[in-house]
Amino acid sequence: MSLDGKILAAARNRLAANKRLAEEEKKRITERVYRVLPRVQEIDRQLALSVIEAAAAALDGGADPEKAVRSISLKNLSLQAERAELMVQAGYAPELLDYKPLCTRCGDTGFVNAKPCSCLLELYSQEQKKELSALLRLGKESFDSFSLDWYGEPGDPAREHMEIVYEICLEYARKFGDKSDNLFLNGGPGLGKTFLSACIAREVSQKGFSVVYDTAVNIFSLFEAYKFSREPGESVQSSMERYMLCDLLILDDLGTEMTTTFTQSALYDLINTRLCRGNKTIISSNLSAAELTKRYLPQTVSRILGEYENLRFVGKDIRLLKRDNN
């Protein structure tokens, strides 16, 4: 399982922002308490200086440095007791001004033993869902909201076929991992390919996997920018890495891009690189398996037909059915 660099950066920015807001709130509370209890401010100043005094006493090498450190410690305990009493008398909790990280596991660093903390992973999940929602226009798309009624009455061949497709997609999302297949979703427009892709994306991303969705047009445009720009920008390089390295890439609407020698080569590089790395890909297209052979390189078609599970979508255009029903 890998984390998407772009999404992780956004999550870390949110973590830093949350920490900054908490620190600002603590500063406001501290200033308010100091106005009411100036003696507490003076005690905090003395306690801060005592740390320096203790370090100096330990390093001084005088007659009895341990005695000096103990003396400073006893003085600190007395100051802390006085501070707590003053806070309570004024109606404040004694620990009100103490530093409390939002996350006690990582201390708001986002990492525990060089691994992402659960607090950072939660923000990562939220940021990934936000991006997928924008790209896929995620609304109510979920496996629970998928309706077979658009594919005919019970017993209709199209409905029975799409029930099998639905079950395969559901199982794929629930058991997604290193051993998962690649999927080739193909069929006419408006048959639910993007809908089920969104369902898979939602569920797989919630498990913590990195999921990237984009259209063929956008992907190949970025490949061109990366290939032909003398100095590709950081965002272009970052996007290229995301396409190649994410756990699950959803390449939507293959065949809508302008087919050129370059796009044919770029598609092969993308598919082959991800296959070699073991990263999973879902391709959706209006093109049939036979039509692929007319558009793309033989080695590309061979990999799609040989290394991807072919899911054929059938039925009537649901967008047109919805329009006619309104």
Backbone bond lengths (Angstrom), bond angles and torsions (degrees), N, CA, C in turn:
res aa  C-N    CA-C-N  psi(-1)  N-CA   C-N-CA  omega(-1)  CA-C   N-CA-C  phi
1 M - - - 1.457 - - 1.519 109.57 -
2 S 1.318 117.03 127.58 1.464 121.00 -179.48 1.517 109.51 -118.21
3 L 1.333 115.17 155.46 1.455 121.02 178.16 1.519 109.11 -103.48
4 D 1.309 115.68 137.02 1.456 122.49 179.25 1.525 108.78 -72.27
5 G 1.343 116.35 122.87 1.464 120.79 -176.33 1.518 113.52 -57.72
6 K 1.315 117.20 -41.73 1.467 121.10 -179.45 1.523 111.02 -65.09
7 I 1.326 116.35 -45.52 1.456 120.85 -179.48 1.526 110.34 -67.59
8 L 1.342 116.53 -40.21 1.462 120.58 179.56 1.525 110.43 -62.93
9 A 1.330 117.32 -40.07 1.470 120.56 178.38 1.523 110.54 -62.57
10 A 1.324 116.88 -41.08 1.467 120.70 178.54 1.528 110.37 -64.51
11 A 1.344 116.18 -40.07 1.469 120.38 178.96 1.523 110.76 -65.13
12 R 1.331 117.03 -41.41 1.468 120.47 179.90 1.530 110.62 -67.60
13 N 1.321 116.82 -35.42 1.465 119.77 176.22 1.521 110.93 -63.71
14 R 1.340 116.30 -40.01 1.463 119.80 178.03 1.528 110.81 -66.75
15 L 1.335 116.03 -39.39 1.463 119.76 178.18 1.527 110.15 -61.88
16 A 1.328 116.15 -44.03 1.468 120.54 179.09 1.526 110.81 -64.27
17 A 1.340 116.36 -39.14 1.457 120.56 179.08 1.524 110.77 -65.52
18 N 1.327 116.78 -42.00 1.471 120.65 178.33 1.524 110.84 -62.53
19 K 1.332 115.67 -41.54 1.464 120.21 178.99 1.526 110.29 -64.61
20 R 1.343 115.79 -41.39 1.464 119.92 -179.81 1.532 111.17 -63.73
21 L 1.326 116.58 -41.49 1.466 120.44 178.40 1.528 111.01 -63.68
22 A 1.345 115.97 -40.52 1.467 119.83 179.20 1.526 110.73 -65.23
23 E 1.326 116.56 -39.02 1.462 120.40 179.13 1.520 111.33 -67.74
24 E 1.329 116.29 -37.75 1.463 120.17 178.24 1.523 110.80 -66.32
25 E 1.340 115.93 -39.67 1.463 119.88 177.78 1.522 110.93 -65.16
26 K 1.347 116.55 -41.64 1.461 120.16 177.66 1.534 110.54 -63.14
27 K 1.323 116.62 -38.03 1.467 120.24 179.00 1.521 110.59 -63.48
28 R 1.346 116.78 -41.66 1.474 119.89 179.16 1.536 110.71 -63.96
29 I 1.341 115.58 -41.93 1.463 119.53 179.64 1.534 110.35 -64.75
30 T 1.330 115.69 -42.50 1.470 120.46 -179.51 1.522 110.73 -61.83
31 E 1.316 116.47 -45.03 1.469 120.35 179.79 1.524 111.11 -62.31
32 R 1.337 116.04 -37.96 1.465 120.00 -179.97 1.526 110.29 -66.70
33 V 1.344 116.86 -42.86 1.462 120.89 179.41 1.521 110.55 -65.80
34 Y 1.335 116.79 -41.33 1.465 120.27 -179.65 1.527 111.44 -63.31
35 R 1.338 117.24 -33.46 1.474 119.01 178.12 1.525 110.18 -67.37
36 V 1.312 116.33 -36.97 1.469 120.66 -179.51 1.528 111.04 -79.49
37 L 1.332 116.43 -37.31 1.465 122.41 -175.75 1.526 110.67 -126.78
38 P 1.331 118.42 77.53 1.469 119.89 -179.34 1.522 112.62 -61.03
39 R 1.344 117.17 -26.31 1.465 119.77 178.69 1.533 110.21 -64.70
40 V 1.337 118.84 -34.87 1.464 122.07 177.35 1.524 110.23 -63.57
41 Q 1.335 117.04 -39.45 1.459 120.22 177.39 1.522 110.66 -62.40
42 E 1.344 115.95 -41.56 1.457 119.71 179.25 1.530 111.07 -65.42
43 I 1.344 116.59 -39.55 1.466 120.03 178.28 1.526 110.53 -63.58
44 D 1.335 116.98 -43.05 1.470 120.37 179.31 1.519 110.92 -61.82
45 R 1.355 115.34 -36.69 1.467 119.00 177.90 1.529 110.17 -65.41
46 Q 1.335 117.18 -43.00 1.461 121.05 179.79 1.533 111.54 -65.88
47 L 1.319 116.26 -38.79 1.464 119.74 178.74 1.529 111.34 -64.71
48 A 1.327 115.89 -38.19 1.463 119.46 178.43 1.526 110.70 -66.21
49 L 1.331 116.56 -40.11 1.465 119.97 179.07 1.522 111.55 -69.06
50 S 1.326 116.66 -30.23 1.463 119.71 -176.99 1.528 112.03 -65.33
51 V 1.316 116.57 -27.01 1.469 119.88 177.32 1.523 109.34 -63.23
52 I 1.321 115.64 -43.83 1.469 120.75 178.74 1.530 109.80 -66.00
53 E 1.361 116.24 -41.54 1.460 120.39 -179.75 1.528 111.07 -62.90
54 A 1.338 116.73 -41.17 1.457 120.19 -179.60 1.522 111.31 -65.19
55 A 1.334 116.27 -41.48 1.464 120.18 178.92 1.514 110.53 -64.45
56 A 1.339 116.27 -41.39 1.464 120.26 179.94 1.529 110.68 -65.24
57 A 1.338 116.25 -39.84 1.465 119.91 -179.36 1.520 111.22 -65.96
58 A 1.340 116.20 -37.59 1.461 120.23 -179.39 1.515 111.77 -68.11
59 L 1.335 115.72 -32.41 1.462 120.06 -177.12 1.525 113.00 -92.87
60 D 1.326 115.59 -10.15 1.462 119.41 -172.88 1.529 112.59 -67.70
61 G 1.327 114.63 -35.68 1.474 117.64 179.75 1.515 112.64 71.86
62 G 1.335 117.56 28.03 1.457 121.53 179.64 1.516 111.68 -72.94
63 A 1.351 115.08 -161.33 1.459 120.63 -176.25 1.529 111.60 -59.71
64 D 1.302 117.56 -44.69 1.471 121.05 -177.73 1.528 109.21 -147.82
65 P 1.360 119.05 79.40 1.471 121.19 -177.55 1.530 112.40 -63.12
66 E 1.360 116.85 -31.86 1.461 118.93 179.96 1.524 110.81 -65.31
67 K 1.312 116.58 -38.48 1.458 120.74 178.24 1.521 110.86 -64.07
68 A 1.314 115.70 -40.36 1.466 119.87 179.26 1.523 111.15 -64.04
69 V 1.333 116.59 -41.37 1.470 120.71 179.39 1.521 109.92 -65.49
70 R 1.368 116.79 -41.99 1.470 119.91 178.97 1.519 110.82 -62.09
71 S 1.322 116.05 -39.23 1.464 120.56 179.72 1.529 110.88 -62.36
72 I 1.334 115.87 -42.83 1.472 120.51 178.50 1.530 110.19 -65.08
73 S 1.346 116.59 -38.79 1.465 121.10 -179.57 1.521 110.94 -64.31
74 L 1.370 116.40 -43.07 1.465 120.20 178.85 1.524 110.99 -63.63
75 K 1.330 115.57 -39.12 1.464 120.19 178.03 1.523 109.88 -63.15
76 N 1.343 116.83 -41.25 1.465 120.88 179.46 1.518 111.58 -62.96
77 L 1.329 116.02 -42.67 1.461 119.84 179.32 1.524 111.05 -60.58
78 S 1.331 115.80 -39.58 1.459 120.49 178.50 1.528 110.83 -65.47
79 L 1.346 116.06 -42.05 1.460 120.28 178.83 1.530 111.26 -65.61
80 Q 1.317 116.31 -40.05 1.463 119.97 -179.86 1.523 110.95 -65.58
81 A 1.340 116.59 -38.88 1.466 120.27 178.02 1.518 110.63 -64.74
82 E 1.330 116.16 -42.61 1.468 120.26 178.17 1.522 110.48 -62.87
83 R 1.325 115.59 -43.06 1.472 121.19 179.83 1.527 111.03 -60.23
84 A 1.334 116.42 -45.88 1.461 120.45 -179.22 1.522 110.93 -63.10
85 E 1.323 116.44 -40.79 1.470 120.02 -179.99 1.518 111.20 -64.36
86 L 1.328 116.57 -41.94 1.462 120.74 178.50 1.528 111.17 -62.93
87 M 1.311 117.20 -41.37 1.466 121.66 -179.25 1.529 110.27 -63.93
88 V 1.335 116.29 -46.02 1.467 120.34 -179.01 1.521 110.94 -63.49
89 Q 1.347 116.88 -44.14 1.462 121.20 -179.61 1.530 111.71 -60.57
90 A 1.334 116.22 -30.60 1.470 120.31 179.96 1.534 112.10 -88.00
91 G 1.327 116.57 -0.90 1.464 119.75 177.33 1.510 114.47 91.54
92 Y 1.331 117.78 15.05 1.458 121.76 179.26 1.528 110.18 -105.17
93 A 1.318 115.99 151.99 1.465 120.31 172.23 1.527 108.30 -69.99
94 P 1.330 118.64 138.62 1.478 120.71 -177.44 1.523 113.16 -56.43
95 E 1.352 116.45 -32.31 1.472 119.88 -176.31 1.521 113.18 -93.78
96 L 1.334 117.52 10.84 1.464 121.07 -174.73 1.524 112.74 -54.57
97 L 1.328 117.53 -39.37 1.462 120.99 -175.07 1.528 113.06 -93.44
98 D 1.323 116.71 0.95 1.464 119.47 178.76 1.527 110.05 -71.25
99 Y 1.326 116.20 149.86 1.465 120.74 178.49 1.522 110.02 -73.36
100 K 1.314 116.64 123.92 1.461 121.69 178.50 1.523 108.24 -127.25
101 P 1.332 118.56 108.07 1.469 120.00 177.94 1.525 110.96 -64.79
102 L 1.307 116.03 150.44 1.458 120.30 177.94 1.520 110.33 -63.54
103 C 1.328 116.39 -33.58 1.468 121.44 177.65 1.523 108.47 -121.10
104 T 1.326 116.46 117.35 1.466 119.86 -178.25 1.525 112.10 -76.58
105 R 1.344 117.21 -17.49 1.467 119.88 -178.91 1.530 111.30 -72.19
106 C 1.328 116.59 -43.52 1.469 119.67 -174.96 1.522 113.38 -115.15
107 G 1.342 117.34 -3.08 1.464 118.89 -177.84 1.510 113.24 64.27
108 D 1.344 115.87 28.62 1.473 123.45 178.74 1.526 113.56 69.59
109 T 1.328 117.21 19.22 1.464 119.61 174.44 1.528 110.90 -85.99
110 G 1.334 116.10 -23.16 1.455 120.40 -178.75 1.522 113.78 91.55
111 F 1.329 117.04 -5.32 1.462 120.03 -176.26 1.524 111.10 -137.44
112 V 1.337 115.07 143.80 1.461 122.52 174.68 1.523 107.12 -128.83
113 N 1.310 115.64 118.51 1.481 120.56 -176.88 1.525 111.52 53.87
114 A 1.322 115.57 44.58 1.473 123.75 176.51 1.532 112.87 68.64
115 K 1.328 117.61 10.23 1.460 120.99 177.46 1.526 109.45 -115.72
116 P 1.345 117.61 145.68 1.463 120.03 -178.93 1.529 111.90 -56.83
117 C 1.315 115.40 133.36 1.462 121.50 178.28 1.529 109.55 -75.55
118 S 1.323 116.08 160.02 1.462 120.56 179.62 1.527 111.68 -61.22
119 C 1.338 117.83 -30.39 1.469 120.19 179.42 1.527 110.47 -67.44
120 L 1.336 116.49 -38.61 1.459 120.66 178.59 1.524 110.23 -71.17
121 L 1.328 117.14 -39.23 1.461 120.82 179.64 1.526 111.58 -65.18
122 E 1.331 116.71 -33.20 1.463 120.06 176.80 1.524 110.46 -65.88
123 L 1.338 116.65 -43.73 1.462 120.51 176.84 1.524 110.48 -65.64
124 Y 1.328 116.73 -36.98 1.471 121.73 177.19 1.523 109.91 -60.25
125 S 1.322 116.31 -45.50 1.469 120.98 179.53 1.524 110.71 -61.23
126 Q 1.326 116.66 -41.45 1.466 120.53 179.44 1.525 111.44 -65.34
127 E 1.337 116.59 -41.56 1.460 120.24 -179.83 1.529 111.26 -68.32
128 Q 1.332 116.91 -38.03 1.454 119.72 178.92 1.522 110.69 -66.22
129 K 1.324 116.28 -41.32 1.461 120.27 178.02 1.528 110.36 -63.46
130 K 1.338 116.71 -38.61 1.463 121.06 179.22 1.521 110.90 -62.07
131 E 1.346 115.83 -44.52 1.465 118.98 -179.45 1.521 111.52 -67.12
132 L 1.328 116.37 -45.61 1.459 119.59 179.32 1.521 111.18 -62.89
133 S 1.326 116.54 -37.05 1.463 120.46 178.94 1.524 110.79 -62.36
134 A 1.333 116.19 -39.15 1.464 120.36 179.70 1.522 111.25 -69.94
135 L 1.334 116.32 -43.97 1.462 120.39 -176.18 1.525 112.41 -73.58
136 L 1.334 115.50 -42.16 1.457 119.95 -177.08 1.525 112.63 -94.41
137 R 1.348 115.59 -1.02 1.463 121.08 -174.72 1.523 110.18 53.73
138 L 1.326 114.52 44.73 1.463 119.86 -177.45 1.519 110.36 -60.45
139 G 1.295 115.17 127.22 1.443 121.01 175.04 1.508 108.17 -127.79
140 K 1.331 115.30 -97.70 1.464 120.03 -179.95 1.524 111.85 -99.29
141 E 1.342 116.47 14.20 1.457 119.00 -178.25 1.528 110.74 -66.02
142 S 1.301 116.40 111.70 1.451 122.73 175.18 1.518 107.57 -154.48
143 F 1.312 115.60 161.56 1.454 118.55 179.62 1.534 111.17 -61.79
144 D 1.341 116.23 -31.75 1.460 119.42 -180.00 1.524 112.61 -68.82
145 S 1.353 116.12 -28.40 1.465 119.12 -177.92 1.531 112.95 -93.09
146 F 1.330 117.11 -2.57 1.462 120.23 177.46 1.526 109.17 -70.30
147 S 1.322 116.44 129.33 1.470 120.48 -176.31 1.526 111.01 -116.31
148 L 1.316 115.19 126.15 1.463 120.73 175.91 1.527 112.11 -78.66
149 D 1.339 117.17 -8.47 1.465 120.18 -178.12 1.525 112.43 -62.44
150 W 1.348 116.52 -23.98 1.469 120.06 179.28 1.536 111.79 -71.31
151 Y 1.311 116.56 -11.44 1.468 119.72 -175.79 1.532 112.60 -106.62
152 G 1.312 116.36 17.07 1.462 119.92 176.03 1.511 113.08 110.34
153 E 1.304 115.02 179.99 1.457 122.27 -179.98 1.532 110.25 -76.85
154 P 1.345 117.13 157.81 1.468 119.83 174.84 1.522 110.67 -53.01
155 G 1.308 115.06 132.55 1.456 120.40 -178.02 1.510 113.85 99.90
156 D 1.355 117.73 -18.45 1.462 120.52 176.93 1.530 109.40 -66.31
157 P 1.333 117.32 136.62 1.469 120.21 -179.45 1.525 113.03 -55.24
158 A 1.356 117.14 -41.30 1.468 119.81 -178.93 1.526 110.45 -62.56
159 R 1.319 116.38 -42.73 1.469 119.97 -179.47 1.526 110.70 -65.53
160 E 1.312 116.87 -44.22 1.467 120.21 179.81 1.520 111.00 -62.83
161 H 1.340 116.09 -39.50 1.467 120.05 178.26 1.528 110.68 -64.24
162 M 1.346 116.65 -45.22 1.462 120.06 -177.36 1.523 111.42 -70.97
163 E 1.319 117.76 -23.94 1.461 119.63 174.64 1.522 109.98 -65.78
164 I 1.322 116.48 -37.91 1.464 120.84 176.75 1.531 110.28 -66.29
165 V 1.345 116.97 -43.36 1.459 121.69 178.43 1.529 110.04 -59.91
166 Y 1.332 115.25 -44.36 1.468 120.61 179.41 1.524 110.88 -59.63
167 E 1.325 116.90 -46.61 1.463 121.25 -178.54 1.522 111.38 -63.24
168 I 1.326 117.16 -37.74 1.467 120.78 178.16 1.532 110.10 -64.54
169 C 1.336 116.71 -44.48 1.470 121.00 -179.92 1.527 111.15 -65.28
170 L 1.326 116.48 -41.17 1.468 121.00 178.88 1.522 110.55 -62.25
171 E 1.318 116.43 -47.04 1.463 120.90 179.43 1.526 110.63 -63.84
172 Y 1.317 116.20 -38.27 1.471 121.30 179.45 1.527 110.16 -60.28
173 A 1.332 116.60 -47.38 1.461 120.84 -177.95 1.521 111.64 -65.68
174 R 1.318 116.18 -42.18 1.468 120.02 -175.16 1.521 112.60 -71.78
175 K 1.331 117.06 -28.95 1.462 120.09 -177.05 1.521 112.59 -113.14
176 F 1.338 116.41 21.16 1.471 119.90 -175.75 1.528 110.72 -58.89
177 G 1.341 114.92 136.15 1.459 120.54 178.26 1.513 110.71 -177.55
178 D 1.310 116.38 -164.02 1.466 121.57 -175.99 1.529 112.98 -60.69
179 K 1.324 116.14 -28.88 1.467 119.94 -176.00 1.526 112.86 -93.62
180 S 1.319 117.35 4.68 1.462 120.35 -179.49 1.529 110.70 -68.88
181 D 1.326 115.30 154.19 1.456 120.86 176.45 1.518 110.57 -82.11
182 N 1.329 115.69 171.42 1.455 122.04 165.04 1.531 106.59 -92.75
183 L 1.315 116.94 152.35 1.459 120.53 -177.30 1.525 111.27 -121.53
184 F 1.311 115.67 139.38 1.467 121.99 172.70 1.523 107.46 -117.67
185 L 1.331 116.10 103.48 1.462 122.35 -179.85 1.520 107.90 -93.04
186 N 1.321 117.33 116.05 1.463 118.72 -176.92 1.523 110.77 -136.86
187 G 1.321 114.25 152.56 1.462 121.33 -178.30 1.515 109.26 153.82
188 G 1.300 116.78 175.66 1.456 121.29 -177.24 1.520 112.54 -63.90
189 P 1.343 116.69 172.23 1.469 120.62 -179.88 1.527 111.50 -69.51
190 G 1.333 115.00 150.05 1.454 120.10 173.75 1.510 115.74 75.07
191 L 1.333 118.32 23.59 1.463 120.37 -176.75 1.535 113.34 -105.62
192 G 1.340 116.92 3.35 1.461 119.58 174.45 1.512 115.65 103.65
193 K 1.328 117.77 11.30 1.471 120.10 -178.31 1.534 111.32 -63.81
194 T 1.332 115.35 -49.19 1.466 118.90 -179.74 1.521 110.81 -68.13
195 F 1.332 117.35 -35.63 1.465 121.21 178.93 1.519 110.66 -59.78
196 L 1.325 116.69 -51.63 1.468 119.41 -179.20 1.525 111.76 -68.98
197 S 1.346 116.99 -30.97 1.470 119.69 173.45 1.520 110.24 -61.20
198 A 1.347 116.13 -41.69 1.462 120.67 178.74 1.522 110.97 -65.07
199 C 1.323 116.77 -38.70 1.472 120.57 177.98 1.523 110.35 -61.68
200 I 1.335 115.76 -45.13 1.469 120.21 178.85 1.525 110.09 -63.43
201 A 1.333 116.38 -45.43 1.467 120.80 -178.58 1.520 111.09 -59.09
202 R 1.334 116.19 -43.62 1.460 120.48 -178.93 1.527 111.15 -60.63
203 E 1.338 116.09 -49.38 1.457 119.97 -174.64 1.523 111.69 -71.60
204 V 1.334 117.75 -41.17 1.467 120.39 -179.22 1.528 110.95 -66.35
205 S 1.341 116.83 -40.54 1.467 119.92 179.73 1.524 111.36 -65.73
206 Q 1.332 117.22 -33.39 1.464 120.54 179.07 1.520 111.85 -67.16
207 K 1.324 117.18 -19.41 1.462 120.82 176.89 1.523 111.70 -84.28
208 G 1.336 117.46 -1.68 1.459 121.34 177.35 1.513 115.03 98.13
209 F 1.337 117.55 0.76 1.459 120.15 177.28 1.529 110.33 -78.15
210 S 1.335 115.30 150.41 1.464 119.59 176.89 1.525 108.76 -82.36
211 V 1.318 115.48 125.38 1.461 122.25 -177.16 1.525 108.42 -124.82
212 V 1.332 116.26 129.47 1.463 121.32 177.47 1.523 108.39 -124.26
213 Y 1.317 115.82 128.93 1.467 121.67 175.77 1.515 109.15 -115.26
214 D 1.330 116.46 139.29 1.465 120.22 171.00 1.524 108.78 -163.66
215 T 1.326 115.11 160.75 1.465 120.25 178.53 1.522 109.79 -84.38
216 A 1.319 115.87 158.53 1.462 120.65 178.02 1.520 110.69 -59.65
217 V 1.335 116.88 -39.45 1.464 120.59 -179.83 1.520 110.53 -59.07
218 N 1.327 117.44 -47.85 1.466 121.15 -179.00 1.524 111.81 -66.64
219 I 1.308 116.37 -42.34 1.466 119.60 -177.77 1.526 111.44 -62.31
220 F 1.333 116.36 -46.51 1.463 118.38 -177.18 1.524 111.76 -73.35
221 S 1.325 117.22 -28.26 1.477 119.78 173.98 1.518 109.74 -63.61
222 L 1.319 115.82 -39.87 1.460 118.97 179.77 1.521 111.10 -71.08
223 F 1.347 116.70 -36.67 1.466 119.85 175.22 1.530 110.25 -58.78
224 E 1.319 116.79 -40.82 1.466 120.60 178.88 1.517 110.72 -64.54
225 A 1.343 116.64 -43.84 1.464 120.01 179.05 1.523 110.94 -61.04
226 Y 1.322 116.04 -39.41 1.460 120.31 -179.57 1.532 111.03 -69.76
227 K 1.331 116.52 -39.09 1.460 121.56 -175.39 1.523 112.35 -74.02
228 F 1.315 116.64 -42.53 1.464 119.78 -168.83 1.526 114.53 -103.70
229 S 1.328 117.95 -8.13 1.462 119.48 176.25 1.524 109.09 -79.81
230 R 1.307 116.10 136.92 1.467 119.35 178.79 1.520 110.87 -65.19
231 E 1.335 115.86 -40.32 1.460 120.61 178.52 1.523 108.32 -132.45
232 P 1.344 117.72 85.11 1.464 120.04 179.12 1.521 111.15 -56.73
233 G 1.321 116.20 135.81 1.453 120.35 179.86 1.521 111.80 -65.15
234 E 1.329 114.40 164.57 1.467 119.62 -178.40 1.520 111.27 -61.12
235 S 1.345 116.75 -37.30 1.461 119.94 -179.06 1.526 111.42 -65.77
236 V 1.348 116.37 -35.96 1.469 120.05 178.38 1.525 110.01 -66.60
237 Q 1.314 117.01 -46.73 1.465 120.50 178.92 1.523 111.47 -62.42
238 S 1.335 115.64 -39.96 1.456 119.92 178.99 1.526 111.22 -63.55
239 S 1.326 116.60 -42.01 1.469 120.34 179.33 1.523 110.91 -65.31
240 M 1.335 117.00 -39.82 1.461 120.09 177.85 1.532 110.66 -60.23
241 E 1.319 116.41 -42.79 1.461 120.16 178.82 1.524 110.64 -63.76
242 R 1.312 116.27 -38.53 1.468 119.61 179.99 1.523 110.58 -64.49
243 Y 1.322 117.29 -44.15 1.467 120.33 178.95 1.528 111.38 -59.95
244 M 1.315 115.92 -39.11 1.459 119.86 -175.01 1.521 113.27 -82.21
245 L 1.334 117.87 -32.71 1.457 120.61 -167.09 1.523 115.37 -107.67
246 C 1.331 118.83 -14.75 1.463 119.31 -175.69 1.536 110.63 -62.75
247 D 1.321 116.46 154.81 1.470 121.28 -179.54 1.522 111.17 -63.72
248 L 1.331 116.14 -39.71 1.468 120.48 -179.31 1.523 109.33 -138.14
249 L 1.329 115.76 120.21 1.465 121.96 174.72 1.528 108.30 -106.18
250 I 1.329 115.57 129.41 1.456 120.59 174.36 1.522 107.79 -108.77
251 L 1.332 115.64 108.31 1.460 122.86 -179.05 1.534 106.82 -99.15
252 D 1.310 115.71 106.81 1.466 121.05 -172.28 1.526 111.23 -97.38
253 D 1.321 114.85 146.81 1.470 122.31 173.00 1.522 113.59 61.23
254 L 1.326 117.07 41.93 1.459 119.17 173.78 1.530 108.78 -61.35
255 G 1.336 115.86 131.71 1.462 120.95 -178.04 1.511 112.69 109.35
256 T 1.352 117.38 -15.02 1.469 119.94 177.90 1.525 111.63 -84.97
257 E 1.343 116.39 -14.34 1.465 119.63 178.74 1.528 109.76 -77.91
258 M 1.312 116.12 159.33 1.456 120.49 174.82 1.528 108.55 -71.60
259 T 1.307 117.05 120.99 1.461 120.66 -176.43 1.526 110.47 -81.82
260 T 1.307 115.09 118.11 1.469 122.09 177.65 1.525 108.00 -132.64
261 T 1.319 115.15 171.98 1.466 119.58 176.41 1.520 109.99 -57.81
262 F 1.337 115.62 -37.67 1.464 119.15 -178.56 1.519 111.39 -67.57
263 T 1.351 117.98 -48.34 1.463 119.62 -178.23 1.525 111.44 -64.29
264 Q 1.333 116.72 -33.70 1.460 119.38 176.38 1.527 110.82 -62.01
265 S 1.333 115.04 -44.64 1.462 120.46 179.72 1.529 110.99 -67.06
266 A 1.349 115.93 -41.00 1.467 120.27 -179.23 1.524 111.08 -63.58
267 L 1.337 117.06 -40.98 1.460 120.32 179.07 1.532 110.12 -62.78
268 Y 1.313 116.08 -43.03 1.472 119.37 178.50 1.525 110.51 -60.90
269 D 1.333 117.41 -46.10 1.467 121.00 -179.42 1.523 110.86 -59.96
270 L 1.336 115.74 -43.43 1.460 119.86 -178.34 1.527 111.24 -64.24
271 I 1.317 116.06 -50.44 1.468 120.47 -177.72 1.516 111.13 -65.13
272 N 1.321 116.76 -45.33 1.468 120.30 -176.93 1.518 111.81 -67.19
273 T 1.334 116.84 -41.63 1.464 119.99 179.55 1.524 110.81 -61.64
274 R 1.321 116.82 -44.34 1.456 120.15 -178.64 1.535 111.33 -68.48
275 L 1.312 116.41 -36.26 1.470 119.09 176.29 1.525 110.80 -63.78
276 C 1.318 116.16 -43.50 1.465 120.69 -178.92 1.531 111.27 -64.53
277 R 1.322 116.14 -34.43 1.462 120.70 179.98 1.529 112.45 -82.12
278 G 1.320 116.35 -13.45 1.465 119.13 -177.11 1.503 113.57 81.25
279 N 1.332 117.51 12.87 1.463 121.21 177.53 1.522 109.99 -83.49
280 K 1.315 116.65 142.88 1.458 121.05 -172.25 1.530 112.07 -91.60
281 T 1.334 114.69 148.11 1.466 121.39 -176.97 1.522 109.72 -136.84
282 I 1.321 115.04 139.29 1.463 121.79 170.50 1.520 107.22 -115.42
283 I 1.313 117.28 122.84 1.460 122.42 177.27 1.525 108.10 -111.35
284 S 1.326 116.58 129.75 1.462 120.05 173.55 1.526 108.33 -116.27
285 S 1.322 115.17 141.95 1.469 119.45 -175.04 1.520 110.06 -158.37
286 N 1.325 115.22 150.00 1.464 120.61 171.30 1.528 111.13 -80.33
287 L 1.325 116.09 -9.74 1.462 120.76 -178.38 1.525 110.96 -80.55
288 S 1.305 115.52 141.72 1.460 120.51 173.89 1.521 108.98 -81.77
289 A 1.325 115.73 170.50 1.462 119.70 177.87 1.527 110.49 -58.93
290 A 1.349 116.52 -38.71 1.462 120.18 -179.88 1.521 110.86 -66.55
291 E 1.334 116.74 -38.45 1.468 120.38 -178.39 1.520 112.12 -70.11
292 L 1.335 116.94 -26.99 1.465 119.84 177.38 1.523 111.23 -58.34
293 T 1.327 115.97 -39.06 1.469 120.04 -175.84 1.517 112.15 -64.57
294 K 1.331 117.50 -22.43 1.457 121.45 -179.92 1.522 112.01 -85.43
295 R 1.332 116.85 -15.27 1.464 120.03 -173.25 1.522 113.82 -108.30
296 Y 1.346 117.27 -30.21 1.456 119.32 -168.08 1.525 112.14 -126.27
297 L 1.319 115.34 168.64 1.457 122.04 -177.70 1.534 110.02 -62.68
298 P 1.332 116.75 145.07 1.478 119.97 179.92 1.527 112.56 -55.01
299 Q 1.345 116.98 -40.54 1.461 119.38 -178.64 1.527 111.80 -68.10
300 T 1.341 116.47 -29.25 1.469 120.15 176.06 1.520 110.13 -70.13
301 V 1.341 115.91 -49.15 1.464 120.87 -179.75 1.523 110.42 -60.60
302 S 1.330 116.36 -39.81 1.455 120.72 179.13 1.521 111.47 -59.24
303 R 1.339 116.41 -41.26 1.463 120.15 -179.58 1.534 111.27 -69.91
304 I 1.338 117.09 -40.15 1.462 119.35 179.80 1.527 110.78 -66.00
305 L 1.320 116.86 -45.71 1.465 120.07 -177.39 1.524 112.35 -76.22
306 G 1.339 116.00 -27.24 1.454 118.99 -177.40 1.512 114.86 -93.57
307 E 1.347 117.28 -29.42 1.461 121.21 -174.13 1.526 113.16 -109.52
308 Y 1.330 117.72 -4.02 1.465 121.82 -178.77 1.524 109.69 -115.61
309 E 1.324 115.79 144.14 1.467 119.46 172.19 1.525 107.91 -79.35
310 N 1.316 116.42 124.20 1.461 122.58 -174.95 1.525 109.99 -87.08
311 L 1.335 117.22 114.15 1.463 122.03 178.06 1.526 108.31 -112.51
312 R 1.299 116.66 108.34 1.459 122.53 -178.73 1.523 109.65 -88.55
313 F 1.342 117.17 124.39 1.462 122.68 178.05 1.529 108.52 -94.82
314 V 1.323 115.97 133.19 1.469 120.98 -178.06 1.528 109.40 -129.38
315 G 1.319 115.19 168.53 1.457 120.74 177.87 1.515 111.95 122.02
316 K 1.343 115.67 -162.50 1.458 122.05 178.39 1.525 110.01 -104.09
317 D 1.315 115.74 154.44 1.467 122.18 -178.66 1.531 109.66 -58.69
318 I 1.343 116.65 112.07 1.462 121.20 -176.14 1.526 111.42 -66.86
319 R 1.333 116.78 -33.29 1.466 118.84 178.02 1.521 110.61 -60.88
320 L 1.329 116.61 -42.48 1.472 119.97 179.63 1.521 110.74 -70.01
321 L 1.334 117.12 -36.70 1.464 120.06 177.91 1.523 110.63 -63.61
322 K 1.334 116.93 -41.42 1.464 120.51 178.40 1.525 110.97 -65.11
323 R 1.341 115.67 -39.81 1.469 119.38 179.25 1.528 110.16 -63.34
324 D 1.326 116.68 -43.63 1.458 120.28 -178.11 1.521 112.11 -68.82
325 N 1.328 116.87 -26.12 1.462 120.21 -179.64 1.519 112.88 -81.54
326 N 1.331 116.31 -14.72 1.475 119.90 -179.65 1.529 111.23 -85.80
